[in-house]
Amino acid sequence: MIGSPTSSNAQRLVEVAQARGAEARLIEDENAIDPALLEGHETVGLTAGASTPEELVQAVLARLAESGYELDEEVTVAREDVHFRLPREVAAR
């Protein structure tokens, strides 16, 4: 899981994965990937919080590729199209 440790969304994604039996960890960027954590794992799943920049996801995928993991399959569980209106005070400016 890529995300900030201060993000409740990211923390929740890790909790859900762990509750389902996955060995899940929260990392902030590609530099936080501990090679020892990858040892003995043939498959690595990757997810990211909604506010995680795409560039960060790509950097983590590149680091995993350097470690011998290739992008085998991209799974889309849900597509979200949520828009929030600005408060009137802000929109009026």
Solvent accessible surface area in square Angstrom, and as a share of the most:
residue,aa,sasa,rsa
1,M,21,0.09
2,I,0,0.00
3,G,9,0.08
4,S,46,0.30
5,P,70,0.44
6,T,128,0.74
7,S,31,0.20
8,S,94,0.61
9,N,68,0.35
10,A,1,0.00
11,Q,69,0.30
12,R,143,0.52
13,L,60,0.30
14,V,14,0.08
15,E,89,0.40
16,V,52,0.30
17,A,32,0.25
18,Q,87,0.39
19,A,79,0.61
20,R,189,0.69
21,G,70,0.67
22,A,53,0.41
23,E,100,0.45
24,A,13,0.10
25,R,110,0.40
26,L,46,0.23
27,I,24,0.12
28,E,96,0.43
29,D,46,0.24
30,E,37,0.17
31,N,107,0.55
32,A,49,0.38
33,I,24,0.12
34,D,75,0.39
35,P,98,0.62
36,A,65,0.50
37,L,55,0.28
38,L,23,0.11
39,E,128,0.57
40,G,88,0.85
41,H,71,0.32
42,E,166,0.75
43,T,113,0.65
44,V,52,0.30
45,G,69,0.66
46,L,56,0.28
47,T,67,0.39
48,A,31,0.24
49,G,9,0.08
50,A,100,0.78
51,S,104,0.67
52,T,23,0.13
53,P,73,0.46
54,E,105,0.47
55,E,131,0.59
56,L,41,0.20
57,V,27,0.15
58,Q,91,0.41
59,A,32,0.25
60,V,1,0.00
61,L,44,0.22
62,A,52,0.40
63,R,80,0.29
64,L,14,0.07
65,A,55,0.43
66,E,135,0.61
67,S,59,0.38
68,G,62,0.60
69,Y,40,0.15
70,E,153,0.68
71,L,117,0.58
72,D,136,0.71
73,E,124,0.56
74,E,143,0.64
75,V,104,0.60
76,T,75,0.44
77,V,141,0.81
78,A,73,0.56
79,R,207,0.76
80,E,147,0.66
81,D,118,0.61
82,V,92,0.53
83,H,153,0.68
84,F,181,0.75
85,R,232,0.85
86,L,116,0.58
87,P,76,0.48
88,R,212,0.77
89,E,124,0.55
90,V,66,0.38
91,A,65,0.50
92,A,90,0.70
93,R,227,0.83
